[in-house]
Amino acid sequence: MPERYAIRTWISPGRVDDYLRLHTRTPLELDDDLRALGVLEWRIWRHGDELFHEIVVEDRSRFRAGSATSPVQERWRQTLAGVLALDGRADRLDLVWELT
């Protein structure tokens, strides 16, 4: 059964426009790699410099392990370096309520 979870990340100060530009068209290799790692859905909402990600994967452990060693994911992390506040802040959000 697919796993759905949410995380929160932050855009670096003054870099919102850069972040939005990078996401107008993500690299095809990134899309392909995410799907190969079992990502079924990924949505990102923004409020100011806060980003809220909703991610649906086939297997979260498999996704995390594959993402950590993927050269495609590493290139994307390097692209976002400086644009995202990648200082270890990535809060997992707990589901409180849903209507299904």
N, C-alpha and C positions, 0 to 999 in steps of 0.2 A: 504494500500500500504506500502511495506517495507520502512524503513528509513535507509539511508546510511549516515554515518558521519565519520570523522577522528579526531584523537587526537595524540598528541606528548607527550612522556614521556622520561625519562632518566635512564640509568643504572648507578648505583653508581660507582665511580672511582675504577678501578682495579677489577671489578666484571663481566666483559663481559663474560668470560669463564663460570662462575657460571650461569649466565642468560641463555646462550646457552644450557648448560647441562640440566637445568630445563625444557627447551622447546623441548628437543629431544623427550620427551614423557610426555605429560601432563596427569594427573590422569584422568581415565575414568569417575569418579564421577564429575570432573570439566566439561568435555565435555557434559555429560548428563545434568548437572545443567544449563549450558549456553543455551543449546537447549530448556530446559524446560522454561527458562526465555525469550524465543523468539529470541535468536540469530540465524540468518540464515547463516552468514558468519563472519569470523574475520581473518584478515590478519595483520601480523606485519612485517615491513621492518626495517632494522637497518643500520645506518650510524654512525660508531664510537660508541659513547655511547648514541646516540639519537635513539629512537624507534618511528616509524610512524605506527599507527594502523588504519586500515580501518575496520569499523564495520557496519554490516547490521543487523537490528533488525526488528521484526514485529511491535513493539511499544516501542519507546525509554523511555517514562515515566515508562511503566511497567517494562522494563529491569532495569532501574536505581533503582526503588523502591524495586524490588525483589532482586537485587544484594546487596543492602545495608543491607538486613536482612537475607541473605542466609548463613547458617553455612559453606557450601562448599566454597563459595566465601571468607568468612572470613579466613578459613584455607589456601586458596591459597594466600591471602594477607599476612598472617603470614609467609608462605614459601618464599615469595618474599621480605619480610622485610629485609632491609640491602643490597639486591641485586639491587632493584630499588630505585631510589632517590624519595621516597614517602614523599616529604616535601610540598605537596600541588601543586607541579608543574605538571600540565597536561593541556597543551594548546589545546584548540579546534582549529582545522585547518579549515579555510574557503575555500570552493571550488571556484576556479577561472575560470576553464574551463574544459570541458570534450568533448570527441567525443564519441557519442553513435550510 
